[in-house]
Amino acid sequence: MALLGQLVLVASTDPLPLAQQLRIWQCRQRCYHQTDVSPSLCHARPDCYMCHDYCRVLVVAEWSLARSMCADRIFCSRGCRTACQFHRLHTATAAPFANALHKA
């Protein structure tokens, strides 16, 4: 029920399709797990917050932008790499985006 409640909350504030919202939620759960930070404290930890932010950005970004963001070895910190890895493994609907992330 907790997942449903969180998705309903996201659905009421976010115009993205439910499948994309679910992918963002799953990605963010990985962020919290990888950084061992609770959702309420994530914004205070740079790696967790960047991961949290990129989980949404990578869902809505053009594939060429997502590719360059994930390939940037200087700016793309551990949190960014966690989100990029999640989307590389879980993006099946947009082949150009998935292929771009595999090359990053």
C-alpha positions in Angstrom: 0.0 0.0 0.0 2.9 2.4 0.6 4.0 2.2 -3.0 0.4 2.9 -4.2 0.2 5.8 -1.9 3.5 7.3 -3.1 2.5 6.8 -6.7 -0.9 8.4 -6.2 0.8 11.4 -4.6 3.3 11.6 -7.6 0.5 11.1 -10.1 -1.5 14.0 -8.7 1.5 16.4 -9.0 3.3 15.1 -12.1 1.9 15.0 -15.6 4.1 12.1 -16.6 2.5 8.7 -17.6 2.3 6.2 -14.8 4.9 3.9 -16.3 7.5 6.7 -16.3 6.5 7.7 -12.7 7.0 4.1 -11.6 10.4 4.0 -13.2 11.4 7.3 -11.5 10.2 5.9 -8.1 12.1 2.6 -8.6 15.2 4.5 -9.6 14.9 6.7 -6.5 14.5 3.7 -4.3 17.9 2.5 -5.6 19.4 5.9 -4.8 18.3 5.6 -1.2 19.6 2.0 -1.0 22.9 2.8 -2.6 23.6 5.8 -0.4 22.0 4.3 2.7 20.0 7.5 3.2 16.3 7.9 4.0 14.1 9.7 1.5 13.6 12.6 4.0 17.4 13.2 4.3 18.3 12.6 0.6 18.3 16.3 -0.3 21.1 17.0 2.3 23.5 14.4 0.8 25.0 15.4 -2.6 25.3 11.9 -4.1 21.8 10.9 -3.0 20.3 14.2 -4.2 22.0 14.1 -7.6 20.8 10.5 -8.0 17.3 11.5 -7.0 17.3 14.4 -9.4 18.8 12.4 -12.3 16.2 9.7 -11.9 13.6 12.1 -13.2 15.8 14.0 -15.6 16.9 10.8 -17.4 13.3 9.8 -18.0 12.3 13.1 -19.6 15.6 14.1 -21.4 16.3 13.7 -25.1 18.5 10.7 -25.6 21.4 12.8 -26.8 21.3 14.9 -23.7 21.0 11.9 -21.4 24.0 10.3 -23.2 26.2 13.3 -22.7 25.1 13.7 -19.1 25.9 10.1 -18.2 29.2 10.2 -20.2 30.5 13.3 -18.4 33.1 11.7 -16.1 33.9 14.9 -14.3 30.3 16.2 -13.5 28.6 12.8 -13.3 29.3 11.8 -9.7 28.5 8.6 -7.9 24.8 9.5 -7.6 24.6 10.4 -11.2 26.2 7.1 -12.2 23.7 5.2 -10.0 20.8 6.8 -11.8 22.4 6.3 -15.2 23.1 2.6 -14.4 19.4 2.1 -13.4 18.1 3.7 -16.6 20.6 1.8 -18.7 19.3 -1.5 -17.2 15.6 -0.5 -17.2 15.0 1.5 -20.4 13.5 -0.8 -23.0 10.9 1.5 -24.6 13.3 4.1 -26.2 15.9 2.2 -28.1 18.1 5.2 -29.1 18.2 6.3 -25.4 19.0 2.8 -24.2 21.7 2.4 -26.8 23.2 5.8 -26.0 23.4 4.9 -22.3 25.1 1.6 -23.0 27.9 3.5 -24.8 28.3 6.0 -21.9 
